[in-house]
Amino acid sequence: MANSASGDSVVDRVVRVMEAFPEGVTSLQLSELADRAGLPLSSAHRLVRQLSEHGLLDLGAGGTVRLGLRLWELVNRNSPTLALRQAAMPFMEDIQQVLNQNVNLAVLDGWEALFVERLSRRGSVANRARIAGRMPVHISSAGLALMSHQPRELQAEYLEQFADPAGKVSADVVRHFLAEAAQQGYAQLAGVVDPDTWGIAVPVIDAKRRTVAALGVVVPLAEMRLQALVPALQTAARGIGRQLGD
């Protein structure tokens, strides 16, 4: 793959262009895109034009650049989480119907929970989880549910490198959270992301006994009812796991 004068490949530069779009931002001016991607304007313009020819970007009048519909089509048609989301959706809808609150589905990616689906309703409590959004394992009930059911070697590696950027949580505290979640079969965090909410999540385990996702809810602190929530979530998680098959 051809390299630039700086030594980075075409693929490196394409990835930097795609990653230059902040969360929730659908368009950028070409000059801003080049600056955010760390590319000369001429190089950015050439890459954007080529990507636009394939529908991956859309270069509009006045130098406005948007993510292309072709990119959306490819991502959704071939998403590695497509089968998981399709299996989970009926169960997530059932949980939401009962609780009338936020329901989310996450997978583990590195040391973060990556949210691949979310259902919410008007009037439900604040939920910082967004589709395609990420949260560090230690501040997310979904992240703790996922990590607590990973092999011990992976947990040890995670704890060895753990460092809370805010300096509020130690590795020993996270180790306790993980042990508690593994023993109980669910993870819970109260008022960590939002002071008025409580997050609870359970692992989704497939037919090969792999923890492939976490199913979670976010409810008001005043409405937290573990005795009702945990069995409902665990029943739904088992249903999703059966739907995934082998």
ABEGO torsion letter per residue (X at the ends): XBBBAAGBBAAAAAAAAAAABBBGBABBBAAAAAAAAGBBAAAAAAAAAAAAAAGABBBBBGGBBBBBAAAAAAAAAABAAAAAAAAAAAAAAAAAAAAGBBBBBBBBBEABBBBABBBBBBGBBBBABBBGBBBBAAABAAAAAAAAABBAAAAAAAAAABBBAAGABBAAAAAAAAAAAAAAGBBBBBGAABAABBBBBBBBBBAAGBBABBBBBBBBAAABBAAAAAAAAAAAAAAAAAAAEX
